[in-house]
Amino acid sequence: MIDSIQGIRWGITLRSEDRVIGTCGFFNWSKKHYKAEIGYELSPEYWSRGYMTEVLESAIDFGFKDLGFNRIQALIHPENVKSRGLLEKSGFTEEGLLNEYYFKKNRFVDAVIFSKLKKE
């Protein structure tokens, strides 16, 4: 079954509530190269409370141990300070700026690429 999976996404809920407050998951999964991108979103009222740190830790562990990844990468907007801090706190390393990487809202925008390797 895992051979046919292209990505995986989880809903994030609080233990005390039965309501989704965000998502996290892997996409652009390359089984041949043992890597995937991780993406995440969280409702703004839950920012800066440590929820996403806990979620990323679990997702990364699952990716390396259960899905067999060697590399997990993330792309963020250069000015997204909160996401940058989250990735650094989670052990990701900034690899560089990807100039005009996306075409969004009728213009080209840059992205910063971060990665975490299994051996790290």
Phi and psi restraints in degrees (value plus and minus 20) as a CYANA .aco file:
   2 ILE   PHI     -81.9   -41.9
   2 ILE   PSI     -46.4    -6.4
   3 ASP   PHI     -84.7   -44.7
   3 ASP   PSI     -46.5    -6.5
   4 SER   PHI    -112.6   -72.6
   4 SER   PSI     -26.4    13.6
   5 ILE   PHI     -97.6   -57.6
   5 ILE   PSI     112.1   152.1
   6 GLN   PHI    -119.6   -79.6
   6 GLN   PSI     -43.5    -3.5
   7 GLY   PHI    -190.0  -150.0
   7 GLY   PSI     154.1   194.1
   8 ILE   PHI    -169.8  -129.8
   8 ILE   PSI     120.8   160.8
   9 ARG   PHI    -158.0  -118.0
   9 ARG   PSI     116.4   156.4
  10 TRP   PHI    -137.1   -97.1
  10 TRP   PSI     127.0   167.0
  11 GLY   PHI    -104.6   -64.6
  11 GLY   PSI     123.0   163.0
  12 ILE   PHI    -123.8   -83.8
  12 ILE   PSI     105.1   145.1
  13 THR   PHI    -147.9  -107.9
  13 THR   PSI     137.0   177.0
  14 LEU   PHI    -102.5   -62.5
  14 LEU   PSI     128.2   168.2
  15 ARG   PHI     -79.9   -39.9
  15 ARG   PSI     -49.9    -9.9
  16 SER   PHI    -109.6   -69.6
  16 SER   PSI     -26.7    13.3
  17 GLU   PHI    -152.3  -112.3
  17 GLU   PSI     132.1   172.1
  18 ASP   PHI    -127.1   -87.1
  18 ASP   PSI      42.1    82.1
  19 ARG   PHI    -169.2  -129.2
  19 ARG   PSI     117.1   157.1
  20 VAL   PHI     -96.7   -56.7
  20 VAL   PSI     107.8   147.8
  21 ILE   PHI    -132.0   -92.0
  21 ILE   PSI     -22.6    17.4
  22 GLY   PHI     156.9   196.9
  22 GLY   PSI    -196.2  -156.2
  23 THR   PHI    -161.6  -121.6
  23 THR   PSI     142.0   182.0
  24 CYS   PHI    -173.7  -133.7
  24 CYS   PSI     125.1   165.1
  25 GLY   PHI    -199.3  -159.3
  25 GLY   PSI     157.7   197.7
  26 PHE   PHI    -127.7   -87.7
  26 PHE   PSI     123.5   163.5
  27 PHE   PHI    -169.0  -129.0
  27 PHE   PSI     156.8   196.8
  28 ASN   PHI      29.5    69.5
  28 ASN   PSI      22.9    62.9
  29 TRP   PHI     -94.4   -54.4
  29 TRP   PSI     101.3   141.3
  30 SER   PHI    -131.4   -91.4
  30 SER   PSI      79.4   119.4
  31 LYS   PHI     -85.3   -45.3
  31 LYS   PSI     -55.1   -15.1
  32 LYS   PHI     -79.8   -39.8
  32 LYS   PSI     -55.4   -15.4
  33 HIS   PHI    -128.4   -88.4
  33 HIS   PSI     -13.5    26.5
  34 TYR   PHI      36.5    76.5
  34 TYR   PSI      25.8    65.8
  35 LYS   PHI    -166.2  -126.2
  35 LYS   PSI     141.8   181.8
  36 ALA   PHI    -178.6  -138.6
  36 ALA   PSI     144.4   184.4
  37 GLU   PHI    -116.1   -76.1
  37 GLU   PSI     129.2   169.2
  38 ILE   PHI    -132.1   -92.1
  38 ILE   PSI     120.1   160.1
  39 GLY   PHI    -155.4  -115.4
  39 GLY   PSI     137.1   177.1
  40 TYR   PHI    -179.8  -139.8
  40 TYR   PSI     132.0   172.0
  41 GLU   PHI    -165.0  -125.0
  41 GLU   PSI     130.8   170.8
  42 LEU   PHI    -165.8  -125.8
  42 LEU   PSI     117.9   157.9
  43 SER   PHI     -76.4   -36.4
  43 SER   PSI     114.5   154.5
  44 PRO   PHI     -73.6   -33.6
  44 PRO   PSI     -51.7   -11.7
  45 GLU   PHI     -87.7   -47.7
  45 GLU   PSI     -30.2     9.8
  46 TYR   PHI    -127.6   -87.6
  46 TYR   PSI     -15.5    24.5
  47 TRP   PHI     -85.3   -45.3
  47 TRP   PSI     133.3   173.3
  48 SER   PHI      40.4    80.4
  48 SER   PSI      10.7    50.7
  49 ARG   PHI    -137.3   -97.3
  49 ARG   PSI     -17.9    22.1
  50 GLY   PHI      69.1   109.1
  50 GLY   PSI     -21.9    18.1
  51 TYR   PHI     -83.0   -43.0
  51 TYR   PSI     -67.2   -27.2
  52 MET   PHI     -90.5   -50.5
  52 MET   PSI     -49.4    -9.4
  53 THR   PHI     -81.0   -41.0
  53 THR   PSI     -65.0   -25.0
  54 GLU   PHI     -84.4   -44.4
  54 GLU   PSI     -63.3   -23.3
  55 VAL   PHI     -83.2   -43.2
  55 VAL   PSI     -67.8   -27.8
  56 LEU   PHI     -82.0   -42.0
  56 LEU   PSI     -60.4   -20.4
  57 GLU   PHI     -77.7   -37.7
  57 GLU   PSI     -65.5   -25.5
  58 SER   PHI     -87.3   -47.3
  58 SER   PSI     -63.5   -23.5
  59 ALA   PHI     -84.8   -44.8
  59 ALA   PSI     -63.9   -23.9
  60 ILE   PHI     -82.7   -42.7
  60 ILE   PSI     -65.4   -25.4
  61 ASP   PHI     -78.9   -38.9
  61 ASP   PSI     -64.4   -24.4
  62 PHE   PHI     -83.1   -43.1
  62 PHE   PSI     -62.0   -22.0
  63 GLY   PHI     -82.1   -42.1
  63 GLY   PSI     -63.9   -23.9
  64 PHE   PHI     -95.2   -55.2
  64 PHE   PSI     -66.1   -26.1
  65 LYS   PHI    -101.7   -61.7
  65 LYS   PSI     -63.2   -23.2
  66 ASP   PHI    -118.1   -78.1
  66 ASP   PSI     -51.8   -11.8
  67 LEU   PHI    -118.5   -78.5
  67 LEU   PSI     -29.2    10.8
  68 GLY   PHI      58.1    98.1
  68 GLY   PSI       1.3    41.3
  69 PHE   PHI     -88.1   -48.1
  69 PHE   PSI     126.1   166.1
  70 ASN   PHI    -121.9   -81.9
  70 ASN   PSI     -46.2    -6.2
  71 ARG   PHI    -158.8  -118.8
  71 ARG   PSI     114.8   154.8
  72 ILE   PHI    -143.5  -103.5
  72 ILE   PSI     110.3   150.3
  73 GLN   PHI    -144.5  -104.5
  73 GLN   PSI     139.2   179.2
  74 ALA   PHI    -159.6  -119.6
  74 ALA   PSI     121.9   161.9
  75 LEU   PHI    -135.7   -95.7
  75 LEU   PSI     110.8   150.8
  76 ILE   PHI    -152.7  -112.7
  76 ILE   PSI     141.3   181.3
  77 HIS   PHI     -89.6   -49.6
  77 HIS   PSI     116.9   156.9
  78 PRO   PHI     -75.7   -35.7
  78 PRO   PSI     -48.2    -8.2
  79 GLU   PHI    -114.6   -74.6
  79 GLU   PSI     -14.7    25.3
  80 ASN   PHI    -103.4   -63.4
  80 ASN   PSI      64.0   104.0
  81 VAL   PHI     -84.2   -44.2
  81 VAL   PSI     -60.0   -20.0
  82 LYS   PHI     -84.6   -44.6
  82 LYS   PSI     -63.4   -23.4
  83 SER   PHI     -87.6   -47.6
  83 SER   PSI     -59.2   -19.2
  84 ARG   PHI     -78.7   -38.7
  84 ARG   PSI     -67.1   -27.1
  85 GLY   PHI     -82.6   -42.6
  85 GLY   PSI     -61.2   -21.2
  86 LEU   PHI     -81.6   -41.6
  86 LEU   PSI     -66.8   -26.8
  87 LEU   PHI     -84.6   -44.6
  87 LEU   PSI     -63.2   -23.2
  88 GLU   PHI     -83.5   -43.5
  88 GLU   PSI     -62.6   -22.6
  89 LYS   PHI     -82.5   -42.5
  89 LYS   PSI     -50.0   -10.0
  90 SER   PHI    -108.5   -68.5
  90 SER   PSI     -13.6    26.4
  91 GLY   PHI      70.3   110.3
  91 GLY   PSI      -7.8    32.2
  92 PHE   PHI    -100.6   -60.6
  92 PHE   PSI     131.8   171.8
  93 THR   PHI    -133.1   -93.1
  93 THR   PSI     113.2   153.2
  94 GLU   PHI     -93.1   -53.1
  94 GLU   PSI     108.5   148.5
  95 GLU   PHI    -123.0   -83.0
  95 GLU   PSI     -43.7    -3.7
  96 GLY   PHI     134.4   174.4
  96 GLY   PSI     158.2   198.2
  97 LEU   PHI    -118.6   -78.6
  97 LEU   PSI     110.7   150.7
  98 LEU   PHI    -123.1   -83.1
  98 LEU   PSI      82.6   122.6
  99 ASN   PHI     -88.5   -48.5
  99 ASN   PSI     113.7   153.7
 100 GLU   PHI      27.3    67.3
 100 GLU   PSI      29.3    69.3
 101 TYR   PHI     -97.8   -57.8
 101 TYR   PSI     -54.8   -14.8
 102 TYR   PHI    -137.2   -97.2
 102 TYR   PSI     134.6   174.6
 103 PHE   PHI    -132.8   -92.8
 103 PHE   PSI      90.1   130.1
 104 LYS   PHI    -159.3  -119.3
 104 LYS   PSI     114.1   154.1
 105 LYS   PHI      32.1    72.1
 105 LYS   PSI      25.7    65.7
 106 ASN   PHI      48.5    88.5
 106 ASN   PSI       3.1    43.1
 107 ARG   PHI    -172.9  -132.9
 107 ARG   PSI     140.3   180.3
 108 PHE   PHI    -104.8   -64.8
 108 PHE   PSI     117.7   157.7
 109 VAL   PHI    -148.9  -108.9
 109 VAL   PSI     129.7   169.7
 110 ASP   PHI    -101.4   -61.4
 110 ASP   PSI     144.0   184.0
 111 ALA   PHI    -160.9  -120.9
 111 ALA   PSI     131.1   171.1
 112 VAL   PHI    -128.4   -88.4
 112 VAL   PSI     113.1   153.1
 113 ILE   PHI    -123.2   -83.2
 113 ILE   PSI     112.5   152.5
 114 PHE   PHI    -139.9   -99.9
 114 PHE   PSI     133.3   173.3
 115 SER   PHI    -164.3  -124.3
 115 SER   PSI     137.7   177.7
 116 LYS   PHI    -156.3  -116.3
 116 LYS   PSI     108.8   148.8
 117 LEU   PHI    -121.4   -81.4
 117 LEU   PSI     131.4   171.4
 118 LYS   PHI     -76.1   -36.1
 118 LYS   PSI     -60.0   -20.0
 119 LYS   PHI     -89.2   -49.2
 119 LYS   PSI     -33.7     6.3
